């Protein structure tokens, strides 16, 4: 603490600016990492869920075709 009290005004402001610059860079890097991690998570979720949606859509289409065939057969 005595070291900080003995600094000149210029040196203390330089120390503050360097500290805040490092803090901004660290938060920016963390944000970029989180953005990339989130993008990868959404991509994998999209690929997995779209395969399931396609399968459900195919099953629903086959069900509707079966209903139409049953209605035609009942006539």
N, CA, C and O atoms as CSV, one atom per row, in Angstrom:
chain,resi,resn,atom,element,x,y,z
A,1,UNK,N,N,0.821,-1.181,0.000
A,1,UNK,CA,C,0.000,0.000,0.000
A,1,UNK,C,C,0.871,1.253,0.000
A,1,UNK,O,O,0.497,2.279,-0.569
A,2,UNK,N,N,2.034,1.162,0.642
A,2,UNK,CA,C,2.921,2.316,0.694
A,2,UNK,C,C,3.475,2.629,-0.689
A,2,UNK,O,O,3.738,3.787,-1.015
A,3,UNK,N,N,3.653,1.575,-1.508
A,3,UNK,CA,C,4.155,1.764,-2.866
A,3,UNK,C,C,3.189,2.623,-3.679
A,3,UNK,O,O,3.614,3.511,-4.417
A,4,UNK,N,N,1.898,2.359,-3.542
A,4,UNK,CA,C,0.897,3.123,-4.292
A,4,UNK,C,C,0.838,4.561,-3.797
A,4,UNK,O,O,0.653,5.480,-4.595
A,5,UNK,N,N,0.993,4.770,-2.497
A,5,UNK,CA,C,0.947,6.134,-1.949
A,5,UNK,C,C,2.143,6.965,-2.396
A,5,UNK,O,O,2.049,8.191,-2.461
A,6,UNK,N,N,3.266,6.321,-2.707
A,6,UNK,CA,C,4.468,7.051,-3.104
A,6,UNK,C,C,4.538,7.329,-4.603
A,6,UNK,O,O,5.477,7.984,-5.055
A,7,UNK,N,N,3.573,6.850,-5.385
A,7,UNK,CA,C,3.582,7.086,-6.821
A,7,UNK,C,C,3.200,8.526,-7.141
A,7,UNK,O,O,2.447,9.171,-6.412
A,8,UNK,N,N,3.739,9.003,-8.247
A,8,UNK,CA,C,3.330,10.329,-8.712
A,8,UNK,C,C,1.948,10.223,-9.344
A,8,UNK,O,O,1.446,9.124,-9.577
A,9,UNK,N,N,1.340,11.365,-9.619
A,9,UNK,CA,C,0.010,11.379,-10.218
A,9,UNK,C,C,0.050,10.728,-11.596
A,9,UNK,O,O,-0.826,9.937,-11.946
A,10,UNK,N,N,1.070,11.065,-12.367
A,10,UNK,CA,C,1.190,10.497,-13.711
A,10,UNK,C,C,1.356,8.981,-13.643
A,10,UNK,O,O,0.727,8.256,-14.414
A,11,UNK,N,N,2.183,8.502,-12.742
A,11,UNK,CA,C,2.411,7.062,-12.615
A,11,UNK,C,C,1.160,6.351,-12.109
A,11,UNK,O,O,0.849,5.250,-12.564
A,12,UNK,N,N,0.449,6.959,-11.184
A,12,UNK,CA,C,-0.763,6.315,-10.670
A,12,UNK,C,C,-1.846,6.248,-11.745
A,12,UNK,O,O,-2.553,5.245,-11.847
A,13,UNK,N,N,-1.984,7.311,-12.553
A,13,UNK,CA,C,-2.967,7.279,-13.646
A,13,UNK,C,C,-2.563,6.263,-14.713
A,13,UNK,O,O,-3.415,5.595,-15.299
A,14,UNK,N,N,-1.268,6.155,-14.958
A,14,UNK,CA,C,-0.798,5.148,-15.908
A,14,UNK,C,C,-1.111,3.748,-15.391
A,14,UNK,O,O,-1.543,2.882,-16.153
A,15,UNK,N,N,-0.896,3.531,-14.108
A,15,UNK,CA,C,-1.210,2.238,-13.498
A,15,UNK,C,C,-2.706,1.936,-13.588
A,15,UNK,O,O,-3.099,0.805,-13.875
A,16,UNK,N,N,-3.529,2.938,-13.346
A,16,UNK,CA,C,-4.981,2.759,-13.441
A,16,UNK,C,C,-5.376,2.427,-14.877
A,16,UNK,O,O,-6.173,1.516,-15.101
A,17,UNK,N,N,-4.829,3.155,-15.853
A,17,UNK,CA,C,-5.158,2.904,-17.253
A,17,UNK,C,C,-4.707,1.513,-17.698
A,17,UNK,O,O,-5.434,0.822,-18.411
A,18,UNK,N,N,-3.526,1.109,-17.285
A,18,UNK,CA,C,-3.033,-0.226,-17.636
A,18,UNK,C,C,-3.919,-1.298,-17.001
A,18,UNK,O,O,-4.239,-2.301,-17.637
A,19,UNK,N,N,-4.309,-1.084,-15.755
A,19,UNK,CA,C,-5.171,-2.048,-15.068
A,19,UNK,C,C,-6.516,-2.176,-15.765
A,19,UNK,O,O,-6.991,-3.285,-16.009
A,20,UNK,N,N,-7.128,-1.042,-16.085
A,20,UNK,CA,C,-8.427,-1.087,-16.763
A,20,UNK,C,C,-8.314,-1.656,-18.176
A,20,UNK,O,O,-9.220,-2.351,-18.637
A,21,UNK,N,N,-7.218,-1.370,-18.860
A,21,UNK,CA,C,-7.015,-1.934,-20.193
A,21,UNK,C,C,-6.907,-3.450,-20.116
A,21,UNK,O,O,-7.508,-4.159,-20.923
A,22,UNK,N,N,-6.151,-3.944,-19.157
A,22,UNK,CA,C,-6.038,-5.400,-18.976
A,22,UNK,C,C,-7.387,-6.010,-18.612
A,22,UNK,O,O,-7.726,-7.098,-19.077
A,23,UNK,N,N,-8.151,-5.312,-17.786
A,23,UNK,CA,C,-9.470,-5.794,-17.399
A,23,UNK,C,C,-10.408,-5.858,-18.602
A,23,UNK,O,O,-11.131,-6.839,-18.775
A,24,UNK,N,N,-10.398,-4.817,-19.432
A,24,UNK,CA,C,-11.247,-4.798,-20.631
A,24,UNK,C,C,-10.831,-5.906,-21.597
A,24,UNK,O,O,-11.689,-6.580,-22.167
A,25,UNK,N,N,-9.538,-6.099,-21.786
A,25,UNK,CA,C,-9.068,-7.162,-22.676
A,25,UNK,C,C,-9.441,-8.547,-22.145
A,25,UNK,O,O,-9.820,-9.429,-22.916
A,26,UNK,N,N,-9.333,-8.735,-20.842
A,26,UNK,CA,C,-9.687,-10.030,-20.251
A,26,UNK,C,C,-11.182,-10.300,-20.400
A,26,UNK,O,O,-11.577,-11.415,-20.739
A,27,UNK,N,N,-12.008,-9.301,-20.153
A,27,UNK,CA,C,-13.454,-9.478,-20.293
A,27,UNK,C,C,-13.821,-9.698,-21.762
A,27,UNK,O,O,-14.700,-10.505,-22.065
A,28,UNK,N,N,-13.159,-8.991,-22.670
A,28,UNK,CA,C,-13.401,-9.196,-24.098
A,28,UNK,C,C,-13.020,-10.594,-24.544
A,28,UNK,O,O,-13.753,-11.227,-25.304
A,29,UNK,N,N,-11.882,-11.079,-24.078
A,29,UNK,CA,C,-11.466,-12.446,-24.410
A,29,UNK,C,C,-12.430,-13.478,-23.853
A,29,UNK,O,O,-12.744,-14.465,-24.518
A,30,UNK,N,N,-12.898,-13.250,-22.637
A,30,UNK,CA,C,-13.877,-14.156,-22.046
A,30,UNK,C,C,-15.184,-14.124,-22.832
A,30,UNK,O,O,-15.824,-15.159,-23.019
A,31,UNK,N,N,-15.577,-12.949,-23.288
A,31,UNK,CA,C,-16.789,-12.832,-24.103
A,31,UNK,C,C,-16.655,-13.566,-25.425
A,31,UNK,O,O,-17.592,-14.238,-25.857
A,32,UNK,N,N,-15.507,-13.447,-26.073
A,32,UNK,CA,C,-15.285,-14.168,-27.332
A,32,UNK,C,C,-15.305,-15.681,-27.122
A,32,UNK,O,O,-15.862,-16.426,-27.929
A,33,UNK,N,N,-14.694,-16.116,-26.035
A,33,UNK,CA,C,-14.707,-17.550,-25.721
A,33,UNK,C,C,-16.134,-18.033,-25.475
A,33,UNK,O,O,-16.533,-19.083,-25.980
A,34,UNK,N,N,-16.903,-17.266,-24.699
A,34,UNK,CA,C,-18.287,-17.651,-24.411
A,34,UNK,C,C,-19.126,-17.644,-25.683
A,34,UNK,O,O,-19.993,-18.500,-25.859
A,35,UNK,N,N,-18.874,-16.687,-26.567
A,35,UNK,CA,C,-19.606,-16.621,-27.830
A,35,UNK,C,C,-19.323,-17.855,-28.682
A,35,UNK,O,O,-20.247,-18.449,-29.237
A,36,UNK,N,N,-18.075,-18.236,-28.788
A,36,UNK,CA,C,-17.704,-19.422,-29.573
A,36,UNK,C,C,-18.280,-20.693,-28.949
A,36,UNK,O,O,-18.787,-21.565,-29.654
A,37,UNK,N,N,-18.199,-20.787,-27.630
A,37,UNK,CA,C,-18.732,-21.959,-26.927
A,37,UNK,C,C,-20.243,-22.058,-27.125
A,37,UNK,O,O,-20.769,-23.148,-27.349
A,38,UNK,N,N,-20.938,-20.934,-27.044
A,38,UNK,CA,C,-22.381,-20.919,-27.258
A,38,UNK,C,C,-22.751,-21.262,-28.682
A,38,UNK,O,O,-23.728,-21.973,-28.921
A,39,UNK,N,N,-21.976,-20.761,-29.633
A,39,UNK,CA,C,-22.236,-21.066,-31.043
A,39,UNK,C,C,-22.079,-22.562,-31.307
A,39,UNK,O,O,-22.889,-23.159,-32.015
A,40,UNK,N,N,-21.043,-23.162,-30.740
A,40,UNK,CA,C,-20.849,-24.607,-30.917
A,40,UNK,C,C,-21.999,-25.398,-30.294
A,40,UNK,O,O,-22.454,-26.394,-30.857
A,41,UNK,N,N,-22.466,-24.946,-29.126
A,41,UNK,CA,C,-23.570,-25.637,-28.465
A,41,UNK,C,C,-24.844,-25.545,-29.296
A,41,UNK,O,O,-25.560,-26.535,-29.449
A,42,UNK,N,N,-25.131,-24.358,-29.836
A,42,UNK,CA,C,-26.327,-24.204,-30.663
A,42,UNK,C,C,-26.224,-25.002,-31.958
A,42,UNK,O,O,-27.220,-25.548,-32.432
A,43,UNK,N,N,-25.029,-25.071,-32.531
A,43,UNK,CA,C,-24.848,-25.838,-33.764
A,43,UNK,C,C,-25.110,-27.317,-33.525
A,43,UNK,O,O,-25.814,-27.957,-34.305
A,44,UNK,N,N,-24.551,-27.860,-32.456
A,44,UNK,CA,C,-24.767,-29.285,-32.176
A,44,UNK,C,C,-26.227,-29.555,-31.827
A,44,UNK,O,O,-26.782,-30.579,-32.225
A,45,UNK,N,N,-26.851,-28.641,-31.085
A,45,UNK,CA,C,-28.259,-28.809,-30.744
A,45,UNK,C,C,-29.127,-28.745,-32.003
A,45,UNK,O,O,-30.077,-29.515,-32.146
A,46,UNK,N,N,-28.799,-27.833,-32.904
A,46,UNK,CA,C,-29.561,-27.690,-34.144
A,46,UNK,C,C,-29.439,-28.949,-35.000
A,46,UNK,O,O,-30.435,-29.433,-35.537
A,47,UNK,N,N,-28.239,-29.473,-35.126
A,47,UNK,CA,C,-28.042,-30.677,-35.935
A,47,UNK,C,C,-28.793,-31.866,-35.349
A,47,UNK,O,O,-29.427,-32.629,-36.077
A,48,UNK,N,N,-28.719,-32.018,-34.038
A,48,UNK,CA,C,-29.390,-33.147,-33.388
A,48,UNK,C,C,-30.907,-32.999,-33.480
A,48,UNK,O,O,-31.606,-33.953,-33.822
A,49,UNK,N,N,-31.415,-31.812,-33.176
A,49,UNK,CA,C,-32.862,-31.612,-33.169
A,49,UNK,C,C,-33.458,-31.643,-34.566
A,49,UNK,O,O,-34.583,-32.109,-34.745
A,50,UNK,N,N,-32.724,-31.156,-35.556
A,50,UNK,CA,C,-33.270,-31.180,-36.914
A,50,UNK,C,C,-33.397,-32.605,-37.430
A,50,UNK,O,O,-34.319,-32.902,-38.189
A,51,UNK,N,N,-32.504,-33.479,-37.039
A,51,UNK,CA,C,-32.627,-34.889,-37.434
A,51,UNK,C,C,-33.887,-35.488,-36.811
A,51,UNK,O,O,-34.604,-36.249,-37.462
A,52,UNK,N,N,-34.152,-35.147,-35.559
A,52,UNK,CA,C,-35.355,-35.648,-34.900
A,52,UNK,C,C,-36.612,-35.070,-35.533
A,52,UNK,O,O,-37.603,-35.780,-35.700
A,53,UNK,N,N,-36.582,-33.799,-35.884
A,53,UNK,CA,C,-37.740,-33.166,-36.520
A,53,UNK,C,C,-38.012,-33.807,-37.874
A,53,UNK,O,O,-39.167,-34.045,-38.225
A,54,UNK,N,N,-36.960,-34.088,-38.637
A,54,UNK,CA,C,-37.147,-34.753,-39.926
A,54,UNK,C,C,-37.779,-36.135,-39.758
A,54,UNK,O,O,-38.668,-36.517,-40.518
A,55,UNK,N,N,-37.317,-36.869,-38.768
A,55,UNK,CA,C,-37.883,-38.199,-38.519
A,55,UNK,C,C,-39.348,-38.102,-38.107
A,55,UNK,O,O,-40.174,-38.889,-38.568
A,56,UNK,N,N,-39.674,-37.147,-37.244
A,56,UNK,CA,C,-41.070,-36.970,-36.837
A,56,UNK,C,C,-41.941,-36.549,-38.013
A,56,UNK,O,O,-43.070,-37.020,-38.151
A,57,UNK,N,N,-41.428,-35.674,-38.852
A,57,UNK,CA,C,-42.175,-35.237,-40.026
A,57,UNK,C,C,-42.423,-36.409,-40.973
A,57,UNK,O,O,-43.512,-36.545,-41.529
A,58,UNK,N,N,-41.418,-37.243,-41.149
A,58,UNK,CA,C,-41.573,-38.420,-42.005
A,58,UNK,C,C,-42.615,-39.374,-41.429
A,58,UNK,O,O,-43.448,-39.902,-42.167
A,59,UNK,N,N,-42.575,-39.597,-40.125
A,59,UNK,CA,C,-43.552,-40.490,-39.489
A,59,UNK,C,C,-44.961,-39.918,-39.610
A,59,UNK,O,O,-45.911,-40.662,-39.854
A,60,UNK,N,N,-45.106,-38.607,-39.444
A,60,UNK,CA,C,-46.415,-37.967,-39.558
A,60,UNK,C,C,-46.947,-38.073,-40.984
A,60,UNK,O,O,-48.135,-38.320,-41.190
A,61,UNK,N,N,-46.075,-37.888,-41.956
A,61,UNK,CA,C,-46.483,-38.012,-43.361
A,61,UNK,C,C,-46.942,-39.431,-43.665
A,61,UNK,O,O,-47.948,-39.627,-44.346
A,62,UNK,N,N,-46.218,-40.412,-43.170
A,62,UNK,CA,C,-46.612,-41.810,-43.386
A,62,UNK,C,C,-47.944,-42.119,-42.701
A,62,UNK,O,O,-48.756,-42.871,-43.239
A,63,UNK,N,N,-48.170,-41.546,-41.523
A,63,UNK,CA,C,-49.436,-41.737,-40.822
A,63,UNK,C,C,-50.591,-41.157,-41.628
A,63,UNK,O,O,-51.640,-41.789,-41.756
A,64,UNK,N,N,-50.403,-39.965,-42.169
A,64,UNK,CA,C,-51.461,-39.355,-42.979
A,64,UNK,C,C,-51.738,-40.169,-44.239
A,64,UNK,O,O,-52.893,-40.319,-44.636
A,65,UNK,N,N,-50.697,-40.691,-44.865
A,65,UNK,CA,C,-50.893,-41.530,-46.049
A,65,UNK,C,C,-51.663,-42.802,-45.695
A,65,UNK,O,O,-52.528,-43.242,-46.453
A,66,UNK,N,N,-51.348,-43.382,-44.550
A,66,UNK,CA,C,-52.059,-44.588,-44.112
A,66,UNK,C,C,-53.529,-44.278,-43.855
A,66,UNK,O,O,-54.397,-45.085,-44.188
A,67,UNK,N,N,-53.818,-43.121,-43.269
A,67,UNK,CA,C,-55.213,-42.738,-43.032
A,67,UNK,C,C,-55.972,-42.576,-44.345
A,67,UNK,O,O,-57.116,-43.011,-44.472
A,68,UNK,N,N,-55.320,-41.948,-45.315
A,68,UNK,CA,C,-55.964,-41.760,-46.618
A,68,UNK,C,C,-56.246,-43.108,-47.261
A,68,UNK,O,O,-57.323,-43.316,-47.819
A,69,UNK,N,N,-55.298,-44.015,-47.188
A,69,UNK,CA,C,-55.499,-45.350,-47.768
A,69,UNK,C,C,-56.618,-46.104,-47.052
A,69,UNK,O,O,-57.398,-46.811,-47.689
A,70,UNK,N,N,-56.697,-45.953,-45.719
A,70,UNK,CA,C,-57.763,-46.614,-44.969
A,70,UNK,C,C,-59.122,-46.022,-45.323
A,70,UNK,O,O,-60.107,-46.753,-45.426
A,71,UNK,N,N,-59.186,-44.707,-45.510
A,71,UNK,CA,C,-60.443,-44.070,-45.910
A,71,UNK,C,C,-60.870,-44.529,-47.298
A,71,UNK,O,O,-62.053,-44.773,-47.537
A,72,UNK,N,N,-59.917,-44.647,-48.205
A,72,UNK,CA,C,-60.240,-45.107,-49.560
A,72,UNK,C,C,-60.694,-46.566,-49.547
A,72,UNK,O,O,-61.592,-46.954,-50.294
A,73,UNK,N,N,-60.068,-47.359,-48.698
A,73,UNK,CA,C,-60.433,-48.774,-48.620
A,73,UNK,C,C,-61.815,-48.952,-47.993
A,73,UNK,O,O,-62.524,-49.907,-48.312
A,74,UNK,N,N,-62.199,-48.037,-47.102
A,74,UNK,CA,C,-63.494,-48.148,-46.426
A,74,UNK,C,C,-64.641,-47.719,-47.326
A,74,UNK,O,O,-65.794,-48.040,-47.038
A,75,UNK,N,N,-64.361,-47.013,-48.394
A,75,UNK,CA,C,-65.430,-46.517,-49.275
A,75,UNK,C,C,-66.004,-47.566,-50.152
A,75,UNK,O,O,-66.908,-47.286,-50.940
